Amino acid sequence: MRFWLLDRITSFEPDAELTAVKNVTLSEEYLADHFPEFPVLPGVFMLEAATQACVWFLRLSENYAHSIIVLHEASAVKYADFVAPGHTLTIRVQQTKKDERFASFKFKGEVEGKSSVSGRLVIERFNLADTDPEQADFDARLIEYQRGTEKLLTRSLNTTVIPT
């Protein structure tokens, strides 16, 4: 992933919801082009922040059962307002449905209590070893990296989210 679009996970309730924040700063390289006279967080990055929040929700809820977690479908996405540098986008995701391969969520992104983006996402999750058992070691290395990243994102929570 080229851009981490979450700076911190601020709350987490297993199998229910997760809240995370993205602080938008003028130093972010994509703002030079979006837009030079009126820099704002691109809408697709708001969607990606919501996707990343869903991914972290699943990792934490399922204790890293899957090495690969990706966006499968986005629907009913509505952009309501811009997110400019100096503001914090707060993303809240709530799980609505889950089966062995897919999980559905509704999400809302707000700045200072005002809606910026909302919609529904379907997230797909799997391990590479599901189709190629020789990839099990790579799955394990990906999960080890993800566990290390968890420590950075959850540093403001009072306790460790999932025992490692």
C-alpha positions in Angstrom: 0.0 0.0 0.0 1.4 3.3 -1.0 -0.6 5.5 1.4 -1.5 4.9 5.0 -4.8 6.7 5.3 -5.3 6.1 9.0 -3.1 7.7 11.6 -4.7 6.1 14.7 -7.4 3.7 15.8 -9.3 5.5 18.5 -11.8 2.9 19.5 -12.6 -0.7 18.7 -15.4 -3.0 19.7 -14.8 -6.6 18.4 -17.5 -7.8 15.9 -19.3 -4.4 16.1 -17.4 -1.2 15.2 -14.1 0.6 14.9 -13.3 4.3 14.8 -10.1 5.7 13.3 -8.7 9.1 12.3 -6.8 10.6 9.4 -5.1 13.9 10.0 -4.9 15.8 6.7 -1.7 17.9 6.4 -0.5 20.2 3.7 2.8 18.2 3.4 1.0 15.2 1.9 2.4 14.8 -1.6 -0.9 14.2 -3.4 -2.3 17.6 -2.3 0.1 19.3 -4.7 -2.1 18.0 -7.6 -5.4 17.9 -5.8 -5.9 20.8 -6.2 -3.0 23.4 -6.4 -5.3 26.3 -5.6 -7.7 24.4 -3.3 -6.0 21.4 -1.7 -8.4 18.8 -0.4 -8.3 15.1 0.5 -9.3 13.3 -2.7 -12.6 11.5 -2.5 -11.0 8.2 -3.5 -8.7 8.6 -0.5 -11.7 9.1 1.8 -13.0 5.8 0.4 -9.6 4.2 0.9 -9.5 5.4 4.6 -12.9 3.7 5.2 -11.6 0.5 3.5 -8.5 0.5 5.6 -10.6 1.0 8.8 -12.7 -2.1 7.7 -9.5 -4.1 7.1 -8.2 -3.2 10.6 -11.6 -4.1 12.1 -11.3 -7.6 10.6 -7.7 -8.1 11.5 -8.4 -7.2 15.1 -11.7 -9.0 15.4 -10.4 -12.2 13.8 -6.9 -12.1 15.4 -5.2 -11.9 12.0 -6.8 -15.0 10.5 -6.3 -13.7 7.0 -3.1 -12.3 5.4 -5.0 -10.7 2.5 -8.0 -8.4 3.1 -9.2 -6.2 0.1 -12.1 -4.1 -1.1 -14.6 -6.2 -3.0 -17.4 -3.7 -3.6 -18.3 -0.1 -2.7 -21.9 1.1 -2.9 -24.1 4.0 -1.9 -21.0 6.2 -1.5 -22.0 9.8 -0.9 -19.5 12.7 -0.7 -21.0 15.5 1.4 -18.1 17.9 2.1 -14.4 18.6 1.5 -11.6 17.7 3.9 -8.9 20.3 3.8 -5.4 20.3 5.3 -5.5 21.0 9.0 -8.6 19.0 9.6 -9.1 15.5 10.9 -11.4 13.0 9.2 -12.9 10.6 11.7 -14.0 7.3 10.1 -16.5 5.0 11.9 -17.1 1.5 10.4 -19.8 -0.9 11.6 -20.0 -4.5 10.5 -23.4 -5.4 9.2 -22.8 -9.0 7.9 -20.1 -11.6 7.7 -19.5 -15.0 6.2 -16.4 -17.1 5.6 -15.0 -14.9 2.7 -16.9 -11.6 2.8 -17.8 -9.0 5.4 -20.1 -6.1 4.9 -19.9 -2.7 6.5 -21.5 0.7 6.6 -19.2 3.6 7.2 -19.3 7.4 7.8 -16.5 9.9 7.7 -16.9 13.2 9.5 -15.0 16.4 10.2 -15.9 18.1 13.4 -19.2 16.2 13.5 -20.2 17.2 9.9 -20.5 14.4 7.3 -17.9 14.2 4.6 -18.4 10.7 3.2 -20.6 7.7 3.8 -21.5 4.4 2.2 -21.3 0.7 2.3 -18.3 -1.6 1.6 -17.9 -5.4 1.1 -14.5 -6.6 2.1 -13.0 -9.9 0.9 -10.5 -11.8 3.0 -8.4 -14.9 2.4 -4.9 -16.4 2.7 -2.6 -17.1 -0.2 -2.2 -20.7 1.1 -5.9 -21.2 0.5 -5.1 -21.8 -3.2 -1.4 -22.5 -3.0 -0.2 -24.3 0.2 3.4 -23.3 -0.6 2.5 -19.7 0.2 1.8 -20.4 3.9 5.2 -18.9 4.9 4.4 -15.7 3.0 1.0 -15.5 4.7 2.8 -15.7 8.1 5.3 -13.0 7.2 2.5 -10.7 6.0 0.6 -11.2 9.3 3.8 -10.6 11.3 4.3 -7.2 9.5 0.6 -6.3 10.1 0.9 -7.1 13.8 3.8 -4.7 14.0 1.7 -2.0 12.3 -1.1 -2.5 14.8 1.2 -1.2 17.6 1.5 2.1 15.8 -2.2 2.5 15.0 -3.5 1.5 18.4 -0.9 3.4 20.5 -3.6 5.6 22.0 -5.8 2.8 23.2 -5.5 2.0 26.9 -4.8 -1.7 26.4 -3.5 -4.0 23.7 -6.3 -4.8 21.3 -5.5 -8.5 20.7 -3.0 -10.5 22.7 -0.1 -11.5 20.5 
